[in-house]
Each structure stands twice: as C-alpha cells, then as structure tokens.
Amino acid sequence: MSTKTLRILQRTLSASRNSRSFSTAPPPHRPRRPLATFAAVAVASMVAGTLGAVYPPPPISILFPRVAPGPPAEPDSPESLAYSANLEEKLQALSLLKQLRESDDEKEWYETRPYQHFPEDRRVNNLTAGALRGPGKLALLPLIRAKRDESESVVFLHLGRGLCGHDGIIHGGLLATLLDETLARTAISNLPEKVGVTAQLTLNYRAPTMADQFVVIKTHIGEVKGRKATVSGRVEDLQGKVLVEASATFIQPRYAKVLHSAQLRKAMGEPPASKDHDEPVLLADGQDLNPGHKHR
C-alpha cells in the first residue's frame, strides 16, 4: 500500500472519531440570569397592575370599589353649596336633557322640580325631601319632564356615594323608594283626586347601580280604572342601560277627598300655569270661593 493511500485512510479515521466525539458530547452550559428574569416579571406585573387600576374589569370594580371621600358634613357650608352648584351645571348640560328639550314634541311636555316650594316644616319630616337631601346624597332636586296628559315622565336624579349599600353601589332599597315615588306621581296625576295612594310594587334589578352618577327614571301609565291605576317604570343610566325595572298598582283610598292635596301637589311638582286653562278649584284644600264675603 502506498504512502499516499495510508495518509488518506488516517485522515478518514481521524475525521470519523472527531464526528462521534462531537455527537456524544453534552450541550454547552448556559449561565442563569435570575436578576434579568426577576426584572422582567416585575415590569410585567407593574404594567398589568397599572392597566387594571386605570381600566378595572367590571366584576373587579364592583367587588373592590375605589375608596372615595365621604360627603361634606355641613350641607350649608360654602364647600357644599359649591358642590351642589357644580352638579346643577352638569345636570343642565346633559346631552339627553338637551335632546328632550329640543325634540319635535317638546310642547307636549312640561318641566318641574319637585319639593322646590315644599314648606320647611314638612321637609324636615320627609325622607327624600329632607333626611336624604344634601351633598353626597340627593344633592339636587329631581328634574321632571312630564307629558301634559300625564301619561309618562322622565326624571333626572343624581345619586351620591352616601346612598350606597355596598361601597360604590347604590342601595337597592333606595332605588325602590325612588321608583315608588316617581311611579306614584304618575299614578296620582291620573286619578280623580290628586292625593296619596297605597301601592304594590314589583322590582327587577337588572344591573348594579354605581354611585356618584346621574340616572334617569322613566314612567308610563297603564290601565286606569276608577280609583286604581297601574304604572310601569325603569331606572336607566345616561347611556340607556336598564338598571332596574318596576311595575306597580296604586289604589286611592275612599277618604281621598278630605285630604289636603295642595301640599302633595307642591311636593310632586306642578305643571307651569298656562293661559290656555284655568287651575281647578280644589274644595278639599279649603279654597275660599268668595273671599269678599264675611263668614259667620
């Protein structure tokens, strides 16, 4: 065998040994970097936490609402008056209210503010007009737009954080009270005597009502038969989402004629005086039909 052939065989065997050695060798060791891993996890956690705080998922915001300051302690303080004035400006600027005021059938509706002329001695013993009135609660008088035929109404309210059951969520009993009053107003306006009624109310809570927001209560008269009236209504947010649905049957007592209806009319909010019709004479209010006559 020639020297050249031996050299070729040696090179081939050497290459084969190197190849087997390479294929069976363990993989190279990669150094660990715990600090880099910890930094990446920390940054990702901070980003997720920040996004969750700014845009919390609905279930999280309901179960763990953000802590908010309580309402001002003194309702007549400059701070409280400024708070209420600011809310009133926001109310008047609501796009939904503007749309209703500028609608084609605007003349078929009238606007009123219940409790605006309610006597102070009656207000202090009233729940929604007195005890619940003030900044952080019912800071504003309700604004009602009602049809002149009293078939339906739209009520604007602001619900403060002082009306919560669970922190951040309006108490369901408070919503029931507001629905009872607004539906009763529609019922009373359609019954023979403009006085109090007894009611049977059925509620269906559709979604949590978050605090510190404006809501709209819409009412619609149903069947009216004698001293009995049925009314339906619902609470919505400003985007039209239904929060609570309600239906009620109101019955006027037989002694309604002897009740003092003028006070109730002041509480409910009356339609503005119009030259097109005269105000009805209400004998139950003790109205003097002949003030010039000397009574004996």
C-alpha positions in Angstrom: 0.0 0.0 0.0 1.4 3.3 -1.0 2.3 6.1 1.4 -0.4 8.4 -0.2 -3.1 5.8 0.4 -2.2 5.4 4.1 -2.4 9.1 4.6 -5.9 9.2 3.2 -7.1 6.4 5.4 -5.6 8.0 8.5 -7.4 11.3 7.7 -10.7 9.5 7.2 -10.4 7.6 10.5 -9.4 10.8 12.4 -12.4 12.7 11.0 -14.8 9.8 11.9 -13.5 9.8 15.5 -14.0 13.6 15.8 -17.5 13.3 14.5 -18.5 10.7 17.0 -16.9 12.7 19.8 -18.9 15.8 18.8 -22.2 14.0 18.6 -22.0 12.4 22.0 -20.7 15.5 23.9 -23.2 17.2 26.3 -24.7 20.5 25.3 -22.8 23.6 26.4 -23.9 25.0 29.8 -25.8 28.3 29.7 -25.3 30.6 32.7 -28.5 31.5 34.5 -29.6 35.1 34.9 -32.0 35.4 37.9 -31.8 39.1 38.1 -33.0 39.6 34.5 -35.9 37.2 35.0 -37.0 38.9 38.2 -36.8 42.3 36.5 -38.9 41.1 33.5 -41.6 39.7 35.9 -41.6 42.8 38.0 -42.0 45.1 35.0 -44.8 42.9 33.6 -46.6 42.9 36.9 -46.4 46.7 37.2 -47.8 47.2 33.7 -50.7 44.8 34.4 -51.4 46.4 37.8 -51.4 49.9 36.3 -53.8 48.9 33.5 -56.0 47.1 35.9 -56.2 50.2 38.1 -57.0 52.6 35.2 -59.3 50.2 33.4 -60.6 47.7 36.0 -62.8 44.8 34.8 -66.4 45.3 35.8 -66.5 42.4 38.3 -63.4 43.7 40.0 -64.7 47.3 40.2 -67.9 46.0 41.8 -66.3 43.7 44.3 -63.4 46.0 45.2 -64.6 49.6 44.5 -62.2 52.5 44.9 -62.2 54.3 48.2 -63.8 57.8 47.8 -64.1 60.7 50.3 -67.4 61.0 52.2 -69.9 63.8 51.5 -69.4 67.2 53.2 -70.6 67.2 56.8 -72.3 70.6 56.6 -74.8 70.9 53.8 -74.9 74.7 54.1 -71.1 75.2 54.0 -69.5 77.0 51.1 -67.9 73.7 50.0 -71.3 72.0 50.0 -73.0 74.8 48.1 -70.2 74.9 45.5 -70.5 71.1 45.1 -74.3 71.3 44.5 -73.9 74.2 42.1 -71.4 72.3 40.1 -73.7 69.3 39.9 -76.6 71.6 38.8 -74.4 72.9 35.9 -73.6 69.3 34.9 -77.3 68.4 35.0 -78.4 71.3 32.8 -75.6 70.4 30.3 -76.6 66.7 29.9 -77.0 65.8 26.3 -80.1 63.7 26.9 -81.8 66.6 28.7 -81.0 68.9 25.8 -82.4 66.4 23.3 -85.7 66.2 25.1 -85.9 70.0 25.4 -85.3 70.3 21.6 -87.4 67.4 20.4 -90.2 67.9 17.9 -92.9 67.2 20.5 -91.4 69.5 23.1 -94.6 71.4 23.5 -96.4 68.3 24.7 -94.2 68.2 27.8 -93.7 70.4 30.8 -90.8 70.6 33.2 -90.9 70.9 37.0 -88.7 70.5 40.1 -90.5 68.6 42.9 -90.0 69.8 46.5 -88.9 73.2 45.2 -91.7 75.0 47.1 -92.2 72.4 49.8 -92.7 74.0 53.3 -89.7 73.7 55.5 -91.8 72.3 58.4 -92.8 69.4 56.1 -89.4 68.9 54.6 -87.7 68.1 57.8 -90.0 65.1 58.3 -89.7 63.8 54.8 -87.2 61.1 53.6 -86.2 62.1 50.1 -87.0 65.8 50.5 -85.3 66.1 53.9 -83.3 63.3 55.5 -81.7 62.2 52.3 -81.2 65.7 50.9 -77.7 67.1 50.7 -74.2 66.8 49.1 -73.1 63.2 48.6 -76.7 62.0 48.8 -79.6 63.5 46.8 -77.8 66.8 46.3 -80.2 68.1 43.6 -83.9 68.4 43.4 -85.3 66.0 40.9 -85.8 67.4 37.4 -89.0 66.0 35.9 -90.1 66.3 32.3 -93.7 65.0 32.2 -96.2 64.8 29.3 -99.1 67.3 29.7 -101.6 64.5 29.6 -99.6 62.9 32.5 -99.2 59.6 30.6 -95.4 59.4 31.1 -92.5 61.2 32.6 -88.7 61.3 32.6 -87.0 62.1 35.9 -83.3 63.1 36.2 -81.6 62.4 39.5 -78.0 62.4 40.8 -77.2 59.6 43.3 -74.3 60.4 45.6 -72.0 58.0 47.4 -73.8 58.5 50.7 -76.6 56.4 49.4 -74.6 53.1 49.0 -75.3 49.7 50.5 -72.2 48.0 49.3 -69.4 50.6 48.9 -69.7 52.2 45.5 -73.1 50.6 44.7 -76.4 52.4 45.4 -78.6 50.6 48.0 -81.4 48.6 46.4 -83.9 49.9 48.9 -83.1 53.5 48.0 -83.8 52.7 44.3 -87.1 51.0 45.4 -88.0 54.2 47.3 -87.3 56.5 44.3 -89.3 54.2 42.0 -92.2 54.2 44.4 -92.3 58.0 44.5 -91.9 58.6 40.8 -94.4 55.9 39.7 -96.8 57.2 42.4 -96.5 60.7 40.9 -97.7 59.4 37.5 -100.5 57.4 39.1 -101.7 60.2 41.3 -101.8 62.6 38.3 -104.1 60.2 36.5 -106.5 59.5 39.4 -109.6 61.5 40.3 -108.2 63.1 43.5 -104.6 64.4 43.5 -103.8 62.9 46.8 -102.0 59.9 48.4 -102.2 56.3 47.3 -101.3 52.8 48.5 -99.1 50.7 46.3 -98.0 47.2 45.5 -94.6 47.4 43.8 -92.6 44.7 41.9 -89.0 45.3 41.1 -86.5 43.5 38.8 -82.9 44.5 39.4 -81.0 44.1 36.1 -77.6 45.5 36.9 -75.7 47.2 39.8 -76.3 51.0 40.0 -73.0 52.6 40.6 -72.8 55.7 42.9 -71.9 59.3 42.0 -73.7 59.4 38.7 -76.9 60.8 37.0 -79.7 58.3 36.4 -83.0 58.6 34.6 -86.2 57.2 35.8 -88.9 56.7 33.1 -92.5 56.1 34.0 -95.5 55.2 31.9 -99.2 55.0 32.9 -101.0 51.7 32.2 -104.6 51.0 32.9 -106.7 53.5 35.0 -110.0 52.2 36.4 -111.8 54.2 39.0 -109.5 54.7 42.0 -107.0 52.1 40.7 -104.0 52.7 38.3 -101.1 50.6 37.1 -97.8 52.2 36.2 -94.5 50.8 34.8 -91.1 52.3 35.0 -87.4 51.7 34.9 -84.1 53.2 36.0 -81.5 53.8 33.3 -78.0 55.3 33.2 -77.3 58.1 30.7 -76.3 55.6 28.0 -79.8 53.9 28.2 -78.7 50.8 30.0 -81.6 49.4 32.1 -80.6 49.1 35.8 -83.9 48.4 37.5 -87.4 47.6 36.1 -90.6 48.1 38.1 -94.3 47.8 37.9 -96.9 48.9 40.4 -100.6 49.0 41.2 -101.8 52.1 43.1 -105.1 52.4 44.8 -106.6 55.7 46.1 -108.3 55.5 49.5 -112.0 56.3 49.7 -111.4 59.2 52.1 -109.1 60.9 49.4 -111.5 63.9 49.1 -110.8 65.1 52.6 -107.0 65.0 52.3 -105.0 68.2 51.8 -103.9 67.9 48.2 -102.2 71.3 47.8 -99.2 70.1 49.9 -98.9 67.0 47.9 -99.0 69.0 44.6 -96.2 71.2 45.9 -94.2 68.1 46.7 -94.8 66.4 43.4 -94.1 69.5 41.3 -96.9 71.1 39.4 -97.1 72.0 35.7 -96.5 75.7 35.0 -99.5 77.9 34.9 -100.9 78.3 31.4 -103.3 80.9 29.9 -104.9 78.1 27.9 -106.6 76.6 31.0 -107.6 77.7 34.5 -106.4 75.9 37.6 -109.1 73.6 39.0 -110.9 74.6 42.2 -110.0 72.2 45.0 -112.6 72.4 47.7 -110.7 69.9 49.8 -107.9 72.5 50.2 -110.3 74.9 51.9 -110.1 77.3 49.0 -112.3 80.3 49.5 -114.6 80.8 46.5 -115.8 84.2 47.8 -113.0 85.9 49.7 -115.0 89.2 49.9 -117.8 87.6 51.8 -117.8 87.8 55.7 -118.0 84.3 57.1 -120.1 83.8 60.1 
